[in-house]
Amino acid sequence: MNTIANSTQTPDTANTSYKGSALHRRTVLGEITAPSVGFPSEGSLSIFASRQVENALDYERTIEGRDKETKQILCFKEEVRAEFGEIVGESPALKTALNLVSVVASTSSSVLILGETGTGKELVARAIHRLSGRREKAFVKLNCAAIPLGLLESELFGHEKGAFTGAIAQKVGRFELADKGTLFLDEVGDIPPELQPKLLRVLQEQEFERLGSGRTLRVNVRLVAATHRNLTEMVKRNEFRSDLYYRLNVFPVLLPPLRARREDIPVLVTHFVGFYGRQIGKRIEHIAEGTMAALLSYPWPGNVRELQNLIERAVILSCDGVLPNPLPSNHQETVTVVSNSTTLKEVGRALIVQALEAAGWMIGGQEGAAVKLGLKRTTLIYKMKKLGIVRPIPGRRTITPLEVLDHAELKAT
């Protein structure tokens, strides 16, 4: 107060100056309670206000950063779901594996996909590539078990013209084709021991030579390998190099067998029924509860691939929009087709004939062909009549399917 009294300002001008100050505005708004001893200086209030503004701005930037991070995470999850579209299922076991895939995909680390035959290892490998920074580059695959041992080295690393008998031209290997992209080696456990050191070198040094060439080629390849074999046991038996195993096993992903995620079976069945229904031109409107129960209880040694093939067969054999049970009655026998037929009608006919022959041409009963094919007895008879299938009886006239049934059932009794 002494400062105001001794100043050259009049009380009115001093009051006016105070009313226009930040202190007055904040006091009127109730933001500042007047102290009991006296007012702080206007300079200290300005510093306090500046700090408050800075804190508010920092808070806003933090919130904006969190929102941006949340949006990025959501976008990434949407991208992951899109790339996993071919992998059907929502079971916890499958989600655990796919979560690992989404974590490692954005890196350049090697990935080893482990799982039984038919669990979808190639689909996972493709998803890893599509979610990585190499998605615009090549995805090159090679099934090591499908290539003769003498040609596998040439497939991987290529060869020069004249490198060996029959090498009439230069060949570019898979590593060279996959430069700056992803190389998927399926059934890597089948690589012979004599070739494993060369594979280890290219994984560690990213360099190799074509067969018949002394020129070293450098590449930038991300490797994704897969196998159904137990590589740990193979290492113990000296069938697989331990250093190569450790180099491949940087980030293992174990895919569960279908029997470990049975809750996915109804979704998979619906998916394959829709796919093959559109492909074949048949509309399946009903799947019987008994059929679904049988599919759920089956052990599925061939996993999703076996399920897919059986559903395709069931769609071919379907009648009146009902999916027949494609499983054999004892869950052990299967009906296979060995035929050079090219049309769906011929394939269906071959299936029925083989089932009839396997059942001794008995149509009904627990051991009959109808049960093996997952069809009603009357449906099988209808299909036999439609396809002109009759039991061949030497020395007798051609008989109808109904006569076949009567003959078989009389013989059984």
C-alpha positions in Angstrom: 0.0 0.0 0.0 3.0 2.3 0.7 4.1 1.8 -2.9 0.8 3.0 -4.2 0.6 6.0 -1.8 4.1 7.2 -2.7 3.7 6.8 -6.4 3.0 9.6 -8.8 -0.2 8.0 -9.8 -3.5 9.2 -8.3 -5.7 6.8 -6.5 -8.0 6.7 -9.5 -5.3 6.0 -12.0 -3.8 3.4 -9.7 -7.2 1.7 -9.3 -7.7 1.8 -13.1 -4.3 0.2 -13.6 -5.2 -2.5 -11.1 -8.6 -3.1 -12.7 -7.0 -3.7 -16.1 -4.3 -6.1 -14.7 -4.3 -9.8 -14.9 -4.5 -9.9 -11.1 -7.8 -8.1 -11.1 -9.3 -10.3 -13.8 -8.3 -13.5 -12.0 -9.6 -12.1 -8.7 -13.0 -11.2 -10.2 -13.3 -14.7 -11.6 -12.6 -16.1 -8.2 -9.4 -17.8 -9.3 -7.4 -16.1 -6.6 -8.4 -15.6 -3.0 -6.9 -12.4 -1.6 -4.3 -13.2 1.0 -4.7 -11.9 4.6 -1.4 -10.1 4.7 -1.3 -8.4 1.3 -1.3 -8.9 -2.4 1.7 -10.6 -4.1 3.4 -8.8 -6.8 2.0 -8.8 -10.3 5.3 -10.3 -11.6 5.0 -13.4 -9.4 1.4 -13.9 -10.5 2.5 -13.7 -14.1 5.1 -16.3 -13.6 2.6 -18.5 -11.8 0.1 -18.0 -14.6 2.7 -18.9 -17.2 3.5 -22.1 -15.5 -0.1 -23.0 -15.3 -0.5 -22.4 -19.0 2.6 -24.5 -19.7 1.2 -27.3 -17.5 -2.1 -27.2 -19.3 -0.4 -27.3 -22.7 1.8 -30.2 -21.6 -1.3 -32.1 -20.4 -3.1 -31.5 -23.8 0.0 -32.7 -25.7 0.1 -35.8 -23.5 -3.6 -36.5 -24.1 -3.1 -35.9 -27.9 -0.1 -38.3 -27.9 -2.1 -41.0 -26.1 -5.0 -40.6 -28.5 -2.6 -40.8 -31.5 -1.0 -43.9 -30.0 -4.4 -45.5 -29.3 -5.4 -44.8 -32.9 -2.2 -46.3 -34.2 -2.7 -49.4 -32.1 -6.3 -49.7 -33.4 -5.2 -49.3 -37.0 -2.5 -51.9 -36.5 -5.0 -54.3 -35.0 -7.3 -53.8 -38.0 -4.4 -54.4 -40.3 -3.5 -57.6 -38.4 -7.1 -58.8 -38.6 -7.2 -58.1 -42.3 -4.0 -60.0 -42.9 -5.2 -62.9 -40.8 -8.4 -63.1 -42.8 -7.5 -66.4 -44.3 -6.8 -67.9 -40.8 -10.2 -68.8 -39.5 -10.8 -69.1 -35.7 -11.2 -67.3 -32.4 -10.0 -69.8 -29.9 -7.6 -68.7 -27.2 -4.9 -71.2 -28.5 -5.0 -69.7 -31.9 -5.1 -66.1 -30.7 -2.0 -66.7 -28.6 -0.1 -67.8 -31.7 -1.4 -64.9 -33.8 -0.5 -62.4 -31.1 3.1 -63.6 -31.3 3.0 -63.2 -35.1 1.7 -59.6 -34.8 4.6 -58.8 -32.4 7.4 -60.2 -34.5 6.1 -59.3 -38.0 7.4 -55.7 -38.0 10.9 -56.8 -37.3 13.5 -58.5 -39.5 14.1 -61.4 -37.2 14.0 -65.0 -38.4 10.8 -66.9 -37.4 10.4 -70.6 -36.9 6.8 -71.8 -37.3 6.2 -75.1 -35.5 3.2 -77.3 -35.9 1.7 -80.5 -37.2 1.0 -81.1 -40.8 -2.1 -79.2 -42.0 -2.2 -76.5 -39.2 -1.7 -73.6 -41.6 2.0 -72.8 -41.4 2.2 -71.2 -44.9 -0.8 -68.9 -44.1 1.0 -67.7 -41.0 4.2 -67.1 -43.0 2.3 -65.0 -45.6 0.7 -63.0 -42.8 4.2 -62.3 -41.3 5.3 -61.0 -44.7 2.3 -58.8 -45.3 2.5 -57.2 -41.9 6.3 -56.5 -42.3 8.1 -53.6 -44.0 8.9 -56.0 -46.8 5.3 -56.4 -47.9 5.9 -54.6 -51.2 8.8 -57.0 -52.1 8.7 -60.7 -53.0 7.4 -63.5 -50.9 9.3 -66.6 -52.2 8.5 -70.1 -50.9 10.2 -73.5 -51.2 9.1 -76.8 -49.8 12.4 -78.5 -48.9 10.8 -81.9 -48.6 9.4 -81.7 -52.2 12.8 -81.1 -53.9 15.2 -84.1 -54.6 18.3 -83.8 -52.4 20.6 -83.4 -55.4 18.7 -80.4 -56.7 17.9 -78.6 -53.4 21.2 -76.7 -53.3 20.6 -75.4 -56.8 17.0 -74.4 -55.9 18.3 -72.4 -52.9 21.4 -70.8 -54.3 21.1 -71.1 -58.1 23.8 -72.3 -60.5 25.8 -71.2 -63.5 25.6 -72.7 -67.0 27.6 -75.9 -67.1 27.9 -76.2 -63.3 26.8 -79.8 -63.6 25.4 -82.2 -66.1 22.1 -80.9 -67.4 22.8 -77.2 -66.3 22.2 -75.8 -69.8 21.5 -72.3 -68.6 22.1 -70.0 -65.6 19.5 -70.4 -62.8 18.7 -67.8 -60.2 18.1 -69.4 -56.7 15.4 -68.7 -54.2 17.6 -66.6 -51.9 18.4 -64.3 -54.9 14.8 -64.1 -55.9 13.8 -63.1 -52.3 16.3 -60.3 -52.1 14.8 -57.4 -49.9 11.8 -59.7 -49.4 10.9 -62.8 -47.4 11.9 -66.4 -48.1 9.7 -69.1 -46.6 11.4 -72.5 -46.2 8.7 -75.1 -45.5 9.8 -78.4 -43.9 13.2 -77.0 -43.1 13.9 -80.1 -41.0 14.3 -82.1 -44.3 17.3 -80.2 -45.4 20.2 -82.7 -45.6 23.1 -82.3 -43.2 25.7 -81.6 -46.0 23.7 -78.6 -47.1 23.0 -77.1 -43.6 26.4 -75.3 -43.2 25.9 -73.4 -46.4 22.4 -72.4 -45.2 23.8 -71.3 -41.9 26.4 -69.1 -43.7 23.8 -67.3 -45.8 21.6 -66.7 -42.8 24.5 -65.2 -40.8 26.4 -63.4 -43.5 23.7 -62.8 -46.0 26.1 -63.9 -48.8 26.6 -67.0 -51.0 27.8 -68.3 -54.3 25.9 -69.9 -57.1 26.9 -73.5 -57.9 29.8 -73.3 -60.4 30.6 -69.7 -59.6 33.3 -68.0 -57.6 31.6 -64.7 -57.3 30.0 -63.9 -53.9 26.5 -62.5 -54.0 25.1 -60.4 -51.2 21.4 -60.4 -50.3 19.0 -58.9 -47.8 16.5 -61.7 -47.0 14.2 -62.2 -44.1 13.8 -65.9 -43.4 10.6 -67.6 -42.2 11.0 -71.4 -41.7 8.5 -74.1 -40.8 8.6 -77.7 -39.9 6.4 -80.4 -38.3 9.5 -82.2 -37.0 11.0 -82.0 -33.5 14.2 -80.2 -34.3 15.4 -80.4 -30.7 15.3 -84.2 -30.8 17.0 -84.1 -34.3 19.8 -82.0 -32.8 20.3 -84.6 -30.0 20.5 -87.4 -32.7 23.0 -85.3 -34.7 20.5 -85.1 -37.6 20.4 -81.3 -37.5 23.1 -78.9 -36.8 22.7 -77.2 -33.4 24.1 -73.8 -34.6 21.6 -73.8 -37.5 18.8 -74.7 -35.1 19.7 -71.8 -32.8 19.9 -69.4 -35.8 16.4 -70.5 -37.0 14.9 -70.6 -33.6 15.2 -66.8 -32.9 11.4 -66.4 -32.5 9.4 -69.7 -32.5 5.7 -69.7 -33.1 3.8 -72.9 -32.2 0.5 -73.4 -34.1 -2.0 -75.5 -32.1 -3.5 -78.7 -33.7 -7.2 -78.6 -34.5 -8.0 -81.0 -31.7 -6.7 -78.3 -29.3 -9.1 -75.7 -30.6 -12.3 -77.6 -31.2 -14.4 -74.5 -30.6 -13.1 -73.3 -34.0 -14.5 -76.3 -35.9 -18.1 -75.0 -36.4 -16.6 -71.7 -37.8 -14.2 -73.6 -40.1 -17.0 -75.9 -41.3 -19.2 -72.9 -42.2 -16.3 -71.2 -43.9 -15.4 -74.2 -46.1 -19.0 -75.0 -46.8 -19.5 -71.5 -48.1 -16.3 -71.5 -50.1 -16.8 -74.9 -51.9 -20.6 -74.2 -52.3 -19.7 -71.1 -54.3 -16.9 -72.9 -56.2 -19.0 -76.0 -57.1 -22.3 -74.2 -57.5 -24.2 -75.9 -54.7 -26.1 -74.2 -51.9 -25.9 -75.8 -48.5 -28.7 -74.6 -46.3 -28.6 -77.1 -43.4 -25.9 -79.0 -41.4 -27.5 -81.6 -39.2 -26.7 -81.6 -35.5 -25.4 -85.2 -35.7 -23.0 -84.2 -38.5 -21.6 -81.3 -36.5 -21.4 -83.4 -33.4 -19.4 -86.1 -35.3 -17.0 -83.4 -36.7 -16.5 -82.0 -33.2 -15.6 -85.4 -31.8 -13.3 -86.5 -34.5 -9.5 -86.3 -33.6 -8.4 -84.7 -36.9 -4.9 -86.2 -37.3 -4.6 -84.2 -40.5 -5.8 -81.0 -38.8 -7.4 -78.1 -40.8 -6.3 -79.5 -44.2 -8.1 -82.8 -43.5 -11.2 -80.9 -42.5 -11.1 -78.8 -45.6 -10.8 -81.9 -47.9 -13.6 -83.7 -46.2 -15.9 -80.7 -46.4 -15.2 -80.4 -50.1 -16.1 -84.0 -50.6 -19.3 -83.6 -48.5 -20.3 -80.6 -50.6 -19.9 -82.6 -53.8 -22.1 -85.4 -52.4 -24.7 -83.0 -50.9 -28.3 -83.3 -51.9 -31.3 -81.1 -51.3 -29.2 -78.4 -49.6 -28.1 -80.8 -46.7 -24.5 -81.4 -45.9 -23.9 -85.1 -45.4 -21.5 -86.5 -42.8 -18.2 -87.0 -44.6 -16.7 -89.0 -41.7 -16.6 -92.8 -41.7 -18.7 -94.6 -39.1 -15.7 -95.9 -37.1 -13.6 -92.7 -37.4 -10.8 -94.9 -38.8 -11.6 -95.8 -42.3 -11.7 -93.3 -45.1 -12.9 -93.5 -48.6 -10.3 -92.3 -51.1 -10.6 -91.7 -54.8 -8.1 -93.1 -57.2 -9.5 -91.9 -60.5 -8.4 -90.0 -63.6 -11.9 -88.3 -63.7 -11.9 -84.6 -64.4 -15.6 -83.7 -63.8 -17.3 -83.4 -60.4 -19.9 -85.9 -61.6 -17.3 -88.5 -62.3 -15.5 -87.9 -59.0 -18.8 -88.3 -57.1 -19.5 -91.5 -59.0 -16.0 -92.9 -58.2 -16.5 -92.1 -54.5 -19.8 -94.0 -54.4 -18.4 -97.0 -56.3 -15.4 -97.2 -54.0 -17.6 -97.0 -50.9 -19.9 -99.7 -52.3 -16.9 -102.0 -53.1 -15.4 -101.4 -49.6 -18.8 -102.3 -48.1 -19.2 -105.4 -50.2 -22.0 -103.6 -52.1 -24.1 -103.4 -49.0 -26.1 -100.1 -49.0 -27.8 -100.1 -45.6 -26.7 -101.1 -42.1 -23.9 -99.9 -39.9 -21.3 -101.3 -42.3 -23.1 -100.2 -45.4 -21.9 -97.7 -48.0 -24.5 -95.1 -47.0 -23.0 -94.8 -43.5 -19.5 -94.6 -44.9 -20.5 -91.8 -47.2 -22.5 -90.0 -44.5 -25.7 -90.3 -46.6 -29.2 -91.6 -46.0 -29.9 -95.0 -47.5 -32.6 -93.6 -49.8 -30.3 -90.7 -50.9 -27.6 -93.2 -51.9 -30.1 -95.3 -53.8 -31.3 -92.1 -55.6 -27.7 -91.2 -56.5 -27.0 -94.7 -57.7 -30.0 -94.6 -60.0 -29.1 -91.2 -61.3 -25.5 -92.1 -62.0 -26.4 -95.6 -63.4 -24.4 -97.5 -60.7 -25.2 -101.1 -60.5 -23.4 -104.1 -58.9 -21.5 -106.1 -61.5 -22.6 -109.8 -61.2 -20.9 -112.1 -63.7 -23.2 -114.2 -65.8 -26.3 -112.3 -64.8 -28.4 -109.6 -66.3 -27.9 -105.9 -65.3 -29.9 -105.2 -62.2 -31.2 -102.0 -60.7 -30.0 -100.4 -57.4 -33.1 -101.5 -55.6 -32.4 -105.1 -56.7 -28.8 -104.6 -55.5 -30.2 -103.6 -52.1 -32.6 -106.6 -51.9 -29.8 -108.9 -53.0 -27.3 -107.6 -50.4 -29.8 -107.6 -47.6 -31.0 -111.1 -48.3 -27.4 -112.3 -48.5 -26.7 -110.6 -45.1 -29.6 -112.4 -43.5 
